[in-house]
């Protein structure tokens, strides 16, 4: 016998009250979603200057289009998650740098970040954490 889970979301309220949606997604009240939306950018700065340079331009483009986030501003916080020396032969996921990225993500989330971009390269540990928090993560690979 298959049972379905009860739907904990009041659909009418969820489509009009974004603070309710944020509270549901993160379980914290750290962010004032009625004024801004904050995304976190995670990358090894020494290797991601182009992407890091494009981020402010993309945020400005979103903020200049009043139809995208009416009455709100898009904000971002960026963090250098470090990189291993090439001689170590270790991928970031095989070193303590994955723990550093998760610590930084936790600080960002506690300060109201709603989504993450990055990290570049591998993101298996970080993606599991973001999924556990029910927050989106967009990762990319440098070529």
N, C-alpha and C positions, 0 to 999 in steps of 0.2 A: 504494500500500500504506500503510495507516494503522497507526501504531504507538502504543501507549499508554505513557504515562510510568509508571515504577515508582512505587509508593506508598511514600514515605519515612517514613510514620508507622506505628509499631507501635500498632495500634488498641487493644489491651488496656491497654497502658501509658498511652496518651493519655487514657483515660477515668478513670484512677485517680490519676495523677501530674500535678498541675497545674503543677509547676515545669517538667516536660518540655514541656507545652503552651505555657507562657509563653516558654520558650527557643526553641521552634519558631517562635512568632509574631514575636518581636522580634530574636532573635539576640544578645540581651544577657542577662547574669545580674544586672542592676542591681536587680531587685525580688525581695523575698522573698514569692512568691505564696502560700506556705503560711500566712502571717499576715494579709495584707491585699490588697485590689485597689484600685488607684489610677486614677481617671479625671481627665482634664484638662478644664477649662472655659475656653474662649477667647471673649472678648467685649470690645466697647467698653463699658467700665463706665458711661460717661456716658449710654448709651442702653439699658442692660439691667438696671436695678436690680431689676425684678420677677423676672426669671429668676434672677439672681444671688442674690436673697433666697430663692427657692424651693429652690435647690440644697441648702443645709444641711438643710432639712426633708425632702427626698427621701432624702438620704443617711441621716439619722436613722431614717426609716421602714424603709429596707432593713436597717440594722444592728439594729433592734429586732425584726425577724422572723427568728428563728433558722433558719427553713427555707430562706431565700434564699441565704445564703452560710455554710453551716455551718462553724464554727470560724474564720471570717475576718471582717474588718471592711472595709467600703467606705470609702475615703478619696477626697478630691478636692483638687486644686490648681487655683486660679483665676488667670488672668492677663489683664491689660488689654492688648489688642492695638492699641488706639488707633483713632481715627477721623479722617477728613479734614474740614477745615472745609467747611461747606456751600457757601461761595463758590467753592471750588476746582472744583466740578463734577465731580470725579473719584470714581469708585467705588473702594472699598478695593482691589479686585483690579487697578486700573490705577495704583496708587501703590506706594511703598516699604513700605506697611503690610502687604502680603501677605508680603514678605520677613521682616518683623518677626514675624508670626504663625508662619511656618515656623521661625524661629530659636527662638522660645519653645516650639514643639512639639518641636523637637529636644532642647532642655534637659529638657523633661518626659519624653520617651521615655528619654533617658539616665539619668534618675533613677527609672525604673520605671513610668511611666504606661502603662496597658494600652489605653486608649480615650480618645476626645476627644468633647466636646460643644461645638458651635459650629464656627466662628464664626457669629455672626448675620450676616445679609445674604448675601454671596456667599462661597463656599468652594472655588472651582475649583482654585486652586493648592494649598491646604492638603489638599484631598481627594486630589489626585494623590500628595502626599507620604505621607499616611496609607495609601493603597493600596499604595504601593511598600514600606512597612514592614509590610504585612499587619496593620494595626491598624484597628479600626473607628472611624468618625467619624459622629456624628449631628449634623446641622446643622438650623437652624430659621430662620424668617423672622419678623421683628417686623412686626406689622400696626398 
